[in-house]
Amino acid sequence: MVTWNIDEPGGVIKLIKHLAIYSLVTELIGMICLCLSFIPKFGIGKGLFLSLFTSVSAFNNAGFALFKNNLIDYSSDPIVIITISILIIFGGIGHFVVIDFINCKKLSKLSLHSKLVLTTTSILIIIGAITFFLLEQFNTMQHMGLVEKIGNSFFQSVTTRTAGFNSIDIASINKSTALMLMLLMFIGGAPLSAAGGIK
């Protein structure tokens, strides 16, 4: 379990440094991954900028995209879909949980907070993805193959809770799907994270 003694001399500074390093490293890795898709399409300059902006936006659960159709044009791009999903999850569970997970040699040694966050996040993502797949496979995802449907169902389950990106046409989803997505938005992400919702 990770403990942060902010009452000790330099405790707050140490915490801020850890947060900054965690954020910068995660966003840099995300940027590098996104470059694999954006640079070939937009060139080095614009590709780097779009990769950086999208990585920061995803990690901070902001959901801002600089594309006209958000991420709909990248619904079949596994690099973009997977990278952004991971960034959103890492930002949504919070720095403390990730560091706790890395430092623990056994899952049983995780703090109660980390266990609750990881368990709840996993359950919500899985239930959300399965529900989205069942409700939208013959609607907004009817033109996709099975693997794409699964990938985009996972992506929408992840992003809906706190980020707000979309890889399908949200305006065309079923009413039952919209209700499910609103519930996920209300729940949001974990405490002490970049996510929104009631946490």
Contact map, one row per residue, 1 for C-alpha under 8 A:
1110000000000000000000000000000000000000000000000000000000000000000000000000000000000000000000000001001100001110000000000000000000000000000000000000000000000000000000000000000000000000000000000000000
1111000000000000000000000000000000000000000000000000000000000000000000000000000000000000000000010011001000000010000000000000000000000000000000000000000000000000000000000000000000000000000000000000000
1111100000000000000000000000000000000000000000000000000000000000000000000000000000000000000000000000000000000000000000000000000000000000000000000000000000000000000000000000000000000000000000000000000
0111110000100010000000000000000000000000000000000000000000000000000000000000000000000000000000000000000000000000000000000000000000000000000000000000000000000000000000000000000000000000000000000000000
0011111100100000000000000000000000000000000000000000000000000000000000000000000000000000000000000000000000000000000000000000000000000000000000000000000000000000000000000000000000000000000000000000000
0001111111110010000000000000000000000000000000000000000000000000000000000000000000000000000000000000000000000000000000000000000000000000000000000000000000000000000000000000000000000000000000000000000
0000111110110000000000000000000000000000000000000000000000000000000000000000000000000000000000000000000000000000000000000000000000000000000000000000000000000000000000000000000000000000000000000000000
0000111111100000000000000000000000000000000000000000000000000000000000000000000000000000000000000000000000000000000000000000000000000000000000000000000000000000000000000000000000000000000000000000000
0000011111110000000000000000000000000000000000000000000000000000000000000000000000000000000000000000000000000000000000000000000000000000000000000000000000000000000000000000000000000000000000000000000
0000010111111100000000000000000000000000000000000000000000000000000000000000000000000000000000000000000000000000000000000000000000000000000000000000000000000000000000000000000000000000000000000000000
0001111111111110000000000000000000000000000000000000000000000000000000000000000000000000000000000000000000000000000000000000000000000000000000000000000000000000000000000000000000000000000000000000000
0000011011111111000000000000000000000000000000000000000000000000000000000000000000000000000000000000000000000000000000000000000000000000000000000000000000000000000000000000000000000000000000000000000
0000000001111111100000000000000000000000000000000000000000000000000000000000000000000000000000000000000000000000000000000000000000000000000000000000000000000000000000000000000000000000000000000000000
0000000001111111110000000000000000000000000000000000000000000000000000000000000000000000000000000000000000000000000000000000000000000000000000000000000000000000000000000000000000000000000000000000000
0001010000111111111000000000000000000000000000000000000000000000000000000000000000000000000000000000000000000000000000000000000000000000000000000000000000000000000000000000000000000000000000000000000
0000000000011111111100000000000000000000000000000000000000000000000000000000000000000000000000000000000000000000000000000000000000000000000000000000000000000000000000000000000000000000000000000000000
0000000000001111111110000000000000000000000000000000000000000000000000000000000000000000000000000000000000000000000000000000000000000000000000000000000000000000000000000000000000000000000000000000000
0000000000000111111111000000000000000000000000000000000000000000000000000000000000000000000000000000000000000000000000000000000000000000000000000000000000000000000000000000000000000000000000000000000
0000000000000011111111100000000000000000000000000000000000000000000000000000000000000000000000100000000000000000000000000000000000000000000000000000000000000000000000000000000000000000000000000000000
0000000000000001111111110000000000000000000000000000000000000000000000000000000000000000000000000000000000000000000000000000000000000000000000000000000000000000000000000000000000000000000000000000000
0000000000000000111111111000000000000000000000000000000000000000000000000000000000000000000000000000000000000000000000000000000000000000000000000000000000000000000000000000000000000000000000000000000
0000000000000000011111111100000000000000000000000000000000000000000000000000000000000000000000100000000000000000000000000000000000000000000000000000000000000000000000000000000000000000000000000000000
0000000000000000001111111110000000000000000000000000000000100000000000000000000000000000000000000000000000000000000000000000000000000000000000000000000000000000000000000000000000000000000000000000000
0000000000000000000111111111000000000000000000000000000000000000000000000000000000000000000000000000000000000000000000000000000000000000000000000000000000000000000000000000000000000000000000000000000
0000000000000000000011111111100000000000000000000000000000000000000000000000000000000000000000000000000000000000000000000000000000000000000000000000000000000000000000000000000000000000000000000000000
0000000000000000000001111111110000000000000000000000000000100000000000000000000000000010000000000000000000000000000000000000000000000000000000000000000000000000000000000000000000000000000000000000000
0000000000000000000000111111111000000000000000000001001100100000000000000000000000000010000000000000000000000000000000000000000000000000000000000000000000000000000000000000000000000000000000000000000
0000000000000000000000011111111100000000000000000001001000000000000000000000000000000000000000000000000000000000000000000000000000000000000000000000000000000000000000000000000000000000000000000000000
0000000000000000000000001111111110000000000000000000000000000000000000000000000000000000000000000000000000000000000000000000000000000000000000000000000000000000000000000000000000000000000000000000000
0000000000000000000000000111111111000000000000000010001000000000000000000000000000110010000000000000000000000000000000000000000000000000000000000000000000000000000000000000000000000000000000000000000
0000000000000000000000000011111111100000000000010011011000000000000000000000000000000000000000000000000000000000000000000000000000000000000000000000000000000000000000000000000000000000000000000000000
0000000000000000000000000001111111110000000000000010000000000000000000000000000000000000000000000000000000000000000000000000000000000000000000000000000000000000000000000000000000000000000000000000000
0000000000000000000000000000111111111000000000000000000000000000000000000000001100100000000000000000000000000000000000000000000000000000000000000000000000000000000000000000000000000000000000000000000
0000000000000000000000000000011111111100000000000010001000000000000000000000001100100000000000000000000000000000000000000000000000000000000000000000000000000000000000000000000000000000000000000000000
0000000000000000000000000000001111111110000000110010000000000000000000000000000000000000000000000000000000000000000000000000000000000000000000000000000000000000000000000000000000000000000000000000000
0000000000000000000000000000000111111111000000000000000000000000000000000000001000000000000000000000000000000000000000000000000000000000000000000000000000000000000000000000000000000000000000000000000
0000000000000000000000000000000011111111100000000000000000000000000000000000001100000000000000000000000000000000000000000000000000000000000000000000000000000000000000000000000000000000000000000000000
0000000000000000000000000000000001111111111000110110000000000000000000000000000000000000000000000000000000000000000000000000000000000000000000000000000000000000000000000000000000000000000000000000000
0000000000000000000000000000000000111111111111110000000000000000000000000000000000000000000000000000000000000000000000000000000000000000000000000000000000000000000000000000000000000000000000000000000
0000000000000000000000000000000000011111111100100000000000000000000000000000000000000000000000000000000000000000000000000000000000000000000000000000000000000000000000000000000000000000000000000000000
0000000000000000000000000000000000001111111000100000000000000000000000000000000000000000000000000000000000000000000000000000000000000000000000000000000000000000000000000000000000000000000000000000000
0000000000000000000000000000000000000111111111100000000000000000000000000000000000000000000000000000000000000000000000000000000000000000000000000000000000000000000000000000000000000000000000000000000
0000000000000000000000000000000000000111111111100000000000000000000000000000000000000000000000000000000000000000000000000000000000000000000000000000000000000000000000000000000000000000000000000000000
0000000000000000000000000000000000000011011111110000000000000000000000000000000000000000000000000000000000000000000000000000000000000000000000000000000000000000000000000000000000000000000000000000000
0000000000000000000000000000000000000010011111111000000000000000000000000000000000000000000000000000000000000000000000000000000000000000000000000000000000000000000000000000000000000000000000000000000
0000000000000000000000000000000000000010011111111100000000000000000000000000000000000000000000000000000000000000000000000000000000000000000000000000000000000000000000000000000000000000000000000000000
0000000000000000000000000000000000100111111111111110000000000000000000000000000000000000000000000000000000000000000000000000000000000000000000000000000000000000000000000000000000000000000000000000000
0000000000000000000000000000001000100110000111111111000000000000000000000000000000000000000000000000000000000000000000000000000000000000000000000000000000000000000000000000000000000000000000000000000
0000000000000000000000000000000000000000000011111111100000000000000000000000000000000000000000000000000000000000000000000000000000000000000000000000000000000000000000000000000000000000000000000000000
0000000000000000000000000000000000000100000001111111110000000000010000000000000000000000000000000000000000000000000000000000000000000000000000000000000000000000000000000000000000000000000000000000000
0000000000000000000000000000011101100100000000111111111000000000000000000000000000000000000000000000000000000000000000000000000000000000000000000000000000000000000000000000000000000000000000000000000
0000000000000000000000000011001000000000000000011111111100000000000000000000000000000000000000000000000000000000000000000000000000000000000000000000000000000000000000000000000000000000000000000000000
0000000000000000000000000000000000000000000000001111111110000000000000000000000000000000000000000000000000000000000000000000000000000000000000000000000000000000000000000000000000000000000000000000000
0000000000000000000000000000001000000000000000000111111111000001110000000000000000000000000000000000000000000000000000000000000000000000000000000000000000000000000000000000000000000000000000000000000
0000000000000000000000000011011001000000000000000011111111100000000000000000000000010010000000000000000000000000000000000000000000000000000000000000000000000000000000000000000000000000000000000000000
0000000000000000000000000010000000000000000000000001111111110000000000000000000000000000000000000000000000000000000000000000000000000000000000000000000000000000000000000000000000000000000000000000000
0000000000000000000000000000000000000000000000000000111111111111100000000000000000000000000000000000000000000000000000000000000000000000000000000000000000000000000000000000000000000000000000000000000
0000000000000000000000000000000000000000000000000000011111111111000000000000000000011011001000000000000000000000000000000000000000000000000000000000000000000000001000000000000000000000000000000000000
0000000000000000000000100110000000000000000000000000001111111100000000000000000000010011111100000000000000000000000000000000000000000000000000000000000000000000000000000000000000000000000000000100000
0000000000000000000000000000000000000000000000000000000111111100000000000000000000000001001100000000000000000000000000000000000000000000000000000000000000000000001000000000000000000000000000000110000
0000000000000000000000000000000000000000000000000000000011111110000000000000000000000001001100000000000000000000000000000000000000000000000000000000000000000000011100000000000000000000000000000111000
0000000000000000000000000000000000000000000000000000000011111111000000000000000000000000000000000000000000000000000000000000000000000000000000000000000000000000011100000000000000000000000000000000000
0000000000000000000000000000000000000000000000000000000011001111100000000000000000000000000000000000000000000000000000000000000000000000000000000000000000000010001110000000000000000000000000000000000
0000000000000000000000000000000000000000000000000000010011000111110000000000000000000000000000000000000000000000000000000000000000000000000000000000000000000000000110000000000000000000000000000000000
0000000000000000000000000000000000000000000000000000010010000011111001100000000000000000000000000000000000000000000000000000000000000000000000000000000000000000000010000000000000000000000000000000000
0000000000000000000000000000000000000000000000000100010000000001111101000000000000000000000000000000000000000000000000000000000000000000000000000000000000000000000000000000000000000000000000000000000
0000000000000000000000000000000000000000000000000000000000000000111111100000000000000000000000000000000000000000000000000000000000000000000000000000000000000000000000000000000000000000000000000000000
0000000000000000000000000000000000000000000000000000000000000000011111000000000000000000000000000000000000000000000000000000000000000000000000000000000000000000000000000000000000000000000000000000000
0000000000000000000000000000000000000000000000000000000000000000001111111000000000000000000000000000000000000000000000000000000000000000000000000000000000000000000000000000000000000000000000000000000
0000000000000000000000000000000000000000000000000000000000000000111111111000000000000000000000000000000000000000000000000000000000000000000000000000000000000000000011100000000000000000000000000000000
0000000000000000000000000000000000000000000000000000000000000000101011111110000000000000000000000000000000000000000000000000000000000000000000000000000000000000000011110000000000000000000000000000000
0000000000000000000000000000000000000000000000000000000000000000000011111110000000000000000000000000000000000000000000000000000000000000000000000000000000000000000001111000000000000000000000000000000
0000000000000000000000000000000000000000000000000000000000000000000011111111000000000000000000000000000000000000000000000000000000000000000000000000000000000000000000100000000000000000000000000000000
0000000000000000000000000000000000000000000000000000000000000000000000111111100110000000000000000000000000000000000000000000000000000000000000000000000000000000000000100000000000000000000000000000000
0000000000000000000000000000000000000000000000000000000000000000000000111111110010000000000000000000000000000000000000000000000000000000000000000001000100000000000000110000000000000000000000000000000
0000000000000000000000000000000000000000000000000000000000000000000000001111110000000000000000000000000000000000000000000000000000000000000000000001000000000000000000000000000000000000000000000000000
0000000000000000000000000000000000000000000000000000000000000000000000000111111110000000000000000000000000000000000000000000000000000000000000000000000000000000000000000000000000000000000000000000000
0000000000000000000000000000000000000000000000000000000000000000000000000011111111000000000000000000000000000000000000000000000000000000000000000000001000000000000000000000000000000000000000000000000
0000000000000000000000000000000011011000000000000000000000000000000000000000111111100000000000000000000000000000000000000000000000000000000000000000000000000000000000000000000000000000000000000000000
0000000000000000000000000000000011001000000000000000000000000000000000000100111111110000000000000000000000000000000000000000000000000000000000000000000000000000000000000000000000000000000000000000000
0000000000000000000000000000000000000000000000000000000000000000000000000110111111111000000000000000000000000000000000000000000000000000000000000000001100100000000000000000000000000000000000000000000
0000000000000000000000000000000000000000000000000000000000000000000000000000011111111100000000000000000000000000000000000000000000000000000000000000001000100000000000000000000000000000000000000000000
0000000000000000000000000000010011000000000000000000000000000000000000000000001111111110000000000000000000000000000000000000000000000000000000000000000000000000000000000000000000000000000000000000000
0000000000000000000000000000010000000000000000000000001001100000000000000000000111111111000000000000000000000000000000000000000000000000000000000000000000000000000000000000000000000000000000000000000
0000000000000000000000000000000000000000000000000000000001000000000000000000000011111111100000000000000000000000000000000000000000000000000000000000000000100110000000000000000000000000000000000000000
0000000000000000000000000000000000000000000000000000000000000000000000000000000001111111110000000000000000000000000000000000000000000000000000000000000000000000000000000000000000000000000000000000000
0000000000000000000000000110010000000000000000000000001001100000000000000000000000111111111000000000000000000000000000000000000000000000000000000000000000000000000000000000000000000000000000000000000
0000000000000000000000000000000000000000000000000000000001111000000000000000000000011111111100000000000000000000000000000000000000000000000000000000000000000110001000000000000000000000000000000000000
0000000000000000000000000000000000000000000000000000000000100000000000000000000000001111111110000000000000000000000000000000000000000000000000000000000000000100000000000000000000000000000000000000000
0000000000000000000000000000000000000000000000000000000000100000000000000000000000000111111111100100000000000000000000000000000000000000000000000000000000000000000000000000000000000000000000000000000
0000000000000000000000000000000000000000000000000000000001111000000000000000000000000011111111100000000000000000000000000000000000000000000000000000000000000000000000000000000000000000000000001110000
0000000000000000000000000000000000000000000000000000000000111000000000000000000000000001111111000000000000000000000000000000000000000000000000000000000000000000010000000000000000000000000011001110000
0000000000000000000000000000000000000000000000000000000000000000000000000000000000000000111111101100000000000000000011001000000000000000000000000000000000000000000000000000000000000000000011111110000
0000000000000000000000000000000000000000000000000000000000000000000000000000000000000000011111111100000000000000000000000000000000000000000000000000000000000000000000000000000000000000000001111100000
0000000000000000001001000000000000000000000000000000000000000000000000000000000000000000011011111110000000000000000000000000000000000000000000000000000000000000000000000000000000000000000000011000000
0100000000000000000000000000000000000000000000000000000000000000000000000000000000000000000001111111000000000000010000000000000000000000000000000000000000000000000000000000000000000000000000010000000
0000000000000000000000000000000000000000000000000000000000000000000000000000000000000000000011111111100000000000110010000000000000000000000000000000000000000000000000000000000000000000000000000000000
0000000000000000000000000000000000000000000000000000000000000000000000000000000000000000010011111111110000000000000000000000000000000000000000000000000000000000000000000000000000000000000000000000000
0100000000000000000000000000000000000000000000000000000000000000000000000000000000000000000000111111111000000000000000000000000000000000000000000000000000000000000000000000000000000000000000000000000
1100000000000000000000000000000000000000000000000000000000000000000000000000000000000000000000011111111100000110010000000000000000000000000000000000000000000000000000000000000000000000000000000000000
0000000000000000000000000000000000000000000000000000000000000000000000000000000000000000000000001111111100100100010000000000000000000000000000000000000000000000000000000000000000000000000000000000000
0000000000000000000000000000000000000000000000000000000000000000000000000000000000000000000000000111111110000000000000000000000000000000000000000000000000000000000000000000000000000000000000000000000
1100000000000000000000000000000000000000000000000000000000000000000000000000000000000000000000000011111110000000000000000000000000000000000000000000000000000000000000000000000000000000000000000000000
1000000000000000000000000000000000000000000000000000000000000000000000000000000000000000000000000001111111101100000000000000000000000000000000000000000000000000000000000000000000000000000000000000000
0000000000000000000000000000000000000000000000000000000000000000000000000000000000000000000000000000011111101000000000000000000000000000000000000000000000000000000000000000000000000000000000000000000
0000000000000000000000000000000000000000000000000000000000000000000000000000000000000000000000000000000111111100000000000000000000000000000000000000000000000000000000000000000000000000000000000000000
0000000000000000000000000000000000000000000000000000000000000000000000000000000000000000000000000000100111111100000000000000000000000000000000000000000000000000000000000000000000000000000000000000000
0000000000000000000000000000000000000000000000000000000000000000000000000000000000000000000000000000000001111100000000000000000000000000000000000000000000000000000000000000000000000000000000000000000
1000000000000000000000000000000000000000000000000000000000000000000000000000000000000000000000000000000111111110000000000000000000000000000000000000000000000000000000000000000000000000000000000000000
1000000000000000000000000000000000000000000000000000000000000000000000000000000000000000000000000001100101111111011000000000000000000000000000000000000000000000000000000000000000000000000000000000000
1100000000000000000000000000000000000000000000000000000000000000000000000000000000000000000000000001000000001111111000000000000000000000000000000000000000000000000000000000000000000000000000000000000
0000000000000000000000000000000000000000000000000000000000000000000000000000000000000000000000000000000000000111111100000000000000000000000000000000000000000000000000000000000000000000000000000000000
0000000000000000000000000000000000000000000000000000000000000000000000000000000000000000000000001000000000000011111110000000000000000000000000000000000000000000000000000000000000000000000000000000000
0000000000000000000000000000000000000000000000000000000000000000000000000000000000000000000000011001100000000111111111000000000000000000000000000000000000000000000000000000000000000000000000000000000
0000000000000000000000000000000000000000000000000000000000000000000000000000000000000000000000000000000000000111111111100000000000000000000000000000000000000000000000000000000000000000000000000000000
0000000000000000000000000000000000000000000000000000000000000000000000000000000000000000000000000000000000000001111111110000000000000000000000000000000000000000000000000000000000000000000000000000000
0000000000000000000000000000000000000000000000000000000000000000000000000000000000000000000010001000000000000000111111111000000000000000000000000000000000000000000000000000000000000000000001000000000
0000000000000000000000000000000000000000000000000000000000000000000000000000000000000000000010000000000000000000011111111100000000000000000000000000000000000000000000000000000000000000000000000000000
0000000000000000000000000000000000000000000000000000000000000000000000000000000000000000000000000000000000000000001111111110000000000000000000000000000000000000000000000000000000000000000000000000000
0000000000000000000000000000000000000000000000000000000000000000000000000000000000000000000000000000000000000000000111111111000000000000000000000000000000000000000000000000000000000000000000000000000
0000000000000000000000000000000000000000000000000000000000000000000000000000000000000000000010000000000000000000000011111111100000000000000000000000000000000000000000000000000000000000000011000000000
0000000000000000000000000000000000000000000000000000000000000000000000000000000000000000000000000000000000000000000001111111110000000000000000000000000000000000000000000000000000000000000000000000000
0000000000000000000000000000000000000000000000000000000000000000000000000000000000000000000000000000000000000000000000111111111000000000000000000000000000000000000000000000000000000000000000000000000
0000000000000000000000000000000000000000000000000000000000000000000000000000000000000000000000000000000000000000000000011111111100000000000000000000000000001000000000000000000000000001000000000000000
0000000000000000000000000000000000000000000000000000000000000000000000000000000000000000000000000000000000000000000000001111111110000000000000000000000001001100000000000000000000000000000000000000000
0000000000000000000000000000000000000000000000000000000000000000000000000000000000000000000000000000000000000000000000000111111111000000000000000000000001001000000000000000000000000000000000000000000
0000000000000000000000000000000000000000000000000000000000000000000000000000000000000000000000000000000000000000000000000011111111100000000000000000000000000000000000000000000000000000000000000000000
0000000000000000000000000000000000000000000000000000000000000000000000000000000000000000000000000000000000000000000000000001111111110000000000000000000011001000000000000000000000010001000000000000000
0000000000000000000000000000000000000000000000000000000000000000000000000000000000000000000000000000000000000000000000000000111111111000000000000000010011111000000000000000000000000000000000000000000
0000000000000000000000000000000000000000000000000000000000000000000000000000000000000000000000000000000000000000000000000000011111111100000000000000000011000000000000000000000000000000000000000000000
0000000000000000000000000000000000000000000000000000000000000000000000000000000000000000000000000000000000000000000000000000001111111110000000000000000000000000000000000000000010000000000000000000000
0000000000000000000000000000000000000000000000000000000000000000000000000000000000000000000000000000000000000000000000000000000111111111100000000000000010011000000000000000000010000000000000000000000
0000000000000000000000000000000000000000000000000000000000000000000000000000000000000000000000000000000000000000000000000000000011111111100000000000110010000000000000000000000000000000000000000000000
0000000000000000000000000000000000000000000000000000000000000000000000000000000000000000000000000000000000000000000000000000000001111111100000000000000000000000000000000000000000000000000000000000000
0000000000000000000000000000000000000000000000000000000000000000000000000000000000000000000000000000000000000000000000000000000000111111111000000000000000000000000000000000010110000000000000000000000
0000000000000000000000000000000000000000000000000000000000000000000000000000000000000000000000000000000000000000000000000000000000011111111111000000000000000000000000000000110010000000000000000000000
0000000000000000000000000000000000000000000000000000000000000000000000000000000000000000000000000000000000000000000000000000000000011111111111000000100000000000000000000000000000000000000000000000000
0000000000000000000000000000000000000000000000000000000000000000000000000000000000000000000000000000000000000000000000000000000000000011111111000000000000000000000000000000000000000000000000000000000
0000000000000000000000000000000000000000000000000000000000000000000000000000000000000000000000000000000000000000000000000000000000000011111111000000000000000000000000000001110000000000000000000000000
0000000000000000000000000000000000000000000000000000000000000000000000000000000000000000000000000000000000000000000000000000000000000001111111100000000000000000000000011001100000000000000000000000000
0000000000000000000000000000000000000000000000000000000000000000000000000000000000000000000000000000000000000000000000000000000000000001111111110000100000000000000000010000000000000000000000000000000
0000000000000000000000000000000000000000000000000000000000000000000000000000000000000000000000000000000000000000000000000000000000000001111111110000000000000000000000000000000000000000000000000000000
0000000000000000000000000000000000000000000000000000000000000000000000000000000000000000000000000000000000000000000000000000000000000000000111111000000000000000000000000000000000000000000000000000000
0000000000000000000000000000000000000000000000000000000000000000000000000000000000000000000000000000000000000000000000000000000000000000000011111101100000000000000000000000000000000000000000000000000
0000000000000000000000000000000000000000000000000000000000000000000000000000000000000000000000000000000000000000000000000000000000000000000000111111100000000000000000000000000000000000000000000000000
0000000000000000000000000000000000000000000000000000000000000000000000000000000000000000000000000000000000000000000000000000000000000000000000011111110000000000000000000000000000000000000000000000000
0000000000000000000000000000000000000000000000000000000000000000000000000000000000000000000000000000000000000000000000000000000000000000000000001111111000000000000000000000000000000000000000000000000
0000000000000000000000000000000000000000000000000000000000000000000000000011000000000000000000000000000000000000000000000000000000000000000000011111111100000000000000000000000000000000000000000000000
0000000000000000000000000000000000000000000000000000000000000000000000000000000000000000000000000000000000000000000000000000000000001000100010011111111110000000000000000000000000000000000000000000000
0000000000000000000000000000000000000000000000000000000000000000000000000000000000000000000000000000000000000000000000000000000010001000000000000111111111000000000000000000000000000000000000000000000
0000000000000000000000000000000000000000000000000000000000000000000000000000010011000000000000000000000000000000000000000000000000000000000000000011111111100000000000000000000000000000000000000000000
0000000000000000000000000000000000000000000000000000000000000000000000000010000010000000000000000000000000000000000000000000000000000000000000000001111111110000000000110000000000000000000000000000000
0000000000000000000000000000000000000000000000000000000000000000000000000000000000000000000000000000000000000000000000000000000111011000000000000000111111111000000000000000000000000000000000000000000
0000000000000000000000000000000000000000000000000000000000000000000000000000000000000000000000000000000000000000000000000000110111000000000000000000011111111100000000000000000000000000000000000000000
0000000000000000000000000000000000000000000000000000000000000000000000000000000011001000000000000000000000000000000000000000000010000000000000000000001111111110000000100000000000000000000000000000000
0000000000000000000000000000000000000000000000000000000000000000000000000000000000000000000000000000000000000000000000000000000010010000000000000000000111111111000011100000000000000000000000000000000
0000000000000000000000000000000000000000000000000000000000000000000000000000000000000000000000000000000000000000000000000001110110010000000000000000000011111111100000000000000000001001000000000000000
0000000000000000000000000000000000000000000000000000000000000000000000000000000000001001100000000000000000000000000000000000100000000000000000000000000001111111110000000000000000000000000000000000000
0000000000000000000000000000000000000000000000000000000000000010000000000000000000001001000000000000000000000000000000000000000000000000000000000000000000111111111111000000000000000000000000000000000
0000000000000000000000000000000000000000000000000000000000000000000000000000000000000000000000000000000000000000000000000000000000000000000000000000000000011111111111000000000000001001100000000000000
0000000000000000000000000000000000000000000000000000000000000000000000000000000000000000000000000000000000000000000000000000000000000000000000000000000000001111111100000000000000001001111110000001100
0000000000000000000000000000000000000000000000000000000000001100000000000000000000000000000100000000000000000000000000000000000000000000000000000000000000000111111100000000000000000000100110000011100
0000000000000000000000000000000000000000000000000000000001011110000000000000000000000001000000000000000000000000000000000000000000000000000000000000000000000011111110000000000000000000000000000010000
0000000000000000000000000000000000000000000000000000000000001111000000000000000000000000000000000000000000000000000000000000000000000000000000000000000000000011111111000000000000000000000000000000000
0000000000000000000000000000000000000000000000000000000000000011100001100000000000000000000000000000000000000000000000000000000000000000000000000000000000010011001111100000000000000000000000000000000
0000000000000000000000000000000000000000000000000000000000000000000001110000000000000000000000000000000000000000000000000000000000000000000000000000000000010011000111111100000000000000000000000000000
0000000000000000000000000000000000000000000000000000000000000000000001111110000000000000000000000000000000000000000000000000000000000000000000000000000100110000000011111000000000000000000000000000000
0000000000000000000000000000000000000000000000000000000000000000000000110010000000000000000000000000000000000000000000000000000000000000000110000000000100000000000001111100000000000000000000000000000
0000000000000000000000000000000000000000000000000000000000000000000000010000000000000000000000000000000000000000000000000000000000000000000100000000000000000000000001111111100000000000000000000000000
0000000000000000000000000000000000000000000000000000000000000000000000000000000000000000000000000000000000000000000000000000000000000000000000000000000000000000000001011111100000000000000000000000000
0000000000000000000000000000000000000000000000000000000000000000000000000000000000000000000000000000000000000000000000000000000000000000000000000000000000000000000000001111100000000000000000000000000
0000000000000000000000000000000000000000000000000000000000000000000000000000000000000000000000000000000000000000000000000000000000000000001100000000000000000000000000001111110000000000000000000000000
0000000000000000000000000000000000000000000000000000000000000000000000000000000000000000000000000000000000000000000000000000000000000001001100000000000000000000000000001111111011000000000000000000000
0000000000000000000000000000000000000000000000000000000000000000000000000000000000000000000000000000000000000000000000000000000000000011001000000000000000000000000000000001111111000000000000000000000
0000000000000000000000000000000000000000000000000000000000000000000000000000000000000000000000000000000000000000000000000000000000000000000000000000000000000000000000000000111111100000000000000000000
0000000000000000000000000000000000000000000000000000000000000000000000000000000000000000000000000000000000000000000000000000000000000010000000000000000000000000000000000000011111110000000000000000000
0000000000000000000000000000000000000000000000000000000000000000000000000000000000000000000000000000000000000000000000000000000000110011000000000000000000000000000000000000111111111000000000000000000
0000000000000000000000000000000000000000000000000000000000000000000000000000000000000000000000000000000000000000000000000000000000000000000000000000000000000000000000000000111111111100000000000000000
0000000000000000000000000000000000000000000000000000000000000000000000000000000000000000000000000000000000000000000000000000000000000000000000000000000000000000000000000000001111111110000000000000000
0000000000000000000000000000000000000000000000000000000000000000000000000000000000000000000000000000000000000000000000000000000100000000000000000000000000000000000000000000000111111111000000000000000
0000000000000000000000000000000000000000000000000000000000000000000000000000000000000000000000000000000000000000000000000000000000000000000000000000000000001001100000000000000011111111100000000000000
0000000000000000000000000000000000000000000000000000000000000000000000000000000000000000000000000000000000000000000000000000000000000000000000000000000000000000000000000000000001111111110000000000000
0000000000000000000000000000000000000000000000000000000000000000000000000000000000000000000000000000000000000000000000000000000000000000000000000000000000000000000000000000000000111111111000000000000
0000000000000000000000000000000000000000000000000000000000000000000000000000000000000000000000000000000000000000000000000001000100000000000000000000000000001001100000000000000000011111111100000000000
0000000000000000000000000000000000000000000000000000000000000000000000000000000000000000000000000000000000000000000000000000000000000000000000000000000000000001110000000000000000001111111100000000100
0000000000000000000000000000000000000000000000000000000000000000000000000000000000000000000000000000000000000000000000000000000000000000000000000000000000000000100000000000000000000111111100000000110
0000000000000000000000000000000000000000000000000000000000000000000000000000000000000000000000000000000000000000000000000000000000000000000000000000000000000000100000000000000000000011111110000000111
0000000000000000000000000000000000000000000000000000000000000000000000000000000000000000000000000000000000000000000000000000000000000000000000000000000000000000110000000000000000000001111111000011111
0000000000000000000000000000000000000000000000000000000000000000000000000000000000000000000110000000000000000000000000001000000000000000000000000000000000000000110000000000000000000000001111101111111
0000000000000000000000000000000000000000000000000000000000000000000000000000000000000000000111000000000000000000000010001000000000000000000000000000000000000000000000000000000000000000000111111010001
0000000000000000000000000000000000000000000000000000000000000000000000000000000000000000000011000000000000000000000000000000000000000000000000000000000000000000000000000000000000000000000011111010001
0000000000000000000000000000000000000000000000000000000000000000000000000000000000000000000011110000000000000000000000000000000000000000000000000000000000000000000000000000000000000000000001111100000
0000000000000000000000000000000000000000000000000000000000000000000000000000000000000000001111100000000000000000000000000000000000000000000000000000000000000000000000000000000000000000000011111110000
0000000000000000000000000000000000000000000000000000000000111000000000000000000000000000001111000000000000000000000000000000000000000000000000000000000000000000000000000000000000000000000010011111000
0000000000000000000000000000000000000000000000000000000000011000000000000000000000000000001110000000000000000000000000000000000000000000000000000000000000000000011000000000000000000000000111101111101
0000000000000000000000000000000000000000000000000000000000001000000000000000000000000000000000000000000000000000000000000000000000000000000000000000000000000000110000000000000000000000000110000111111
0000000000000000000000000000000000000000000000000000000000000000000000000000000000000000000000000000000000000000000000000000000000000000000000000000000000000000110000000000000000000000111110000011111
0000000000000000000000000000000000000000000000000000000000000000000000000000000000000000000000000000000000000000000000000000000000000000000000000000000000000000000000000000000000000000011110000001111
0000000000000000000000000000000000000000000000000000000000000000000000000000000000000000000000000000000000000000000000000000000000000000000000000000000000000000000000000000000000000000001111100011111
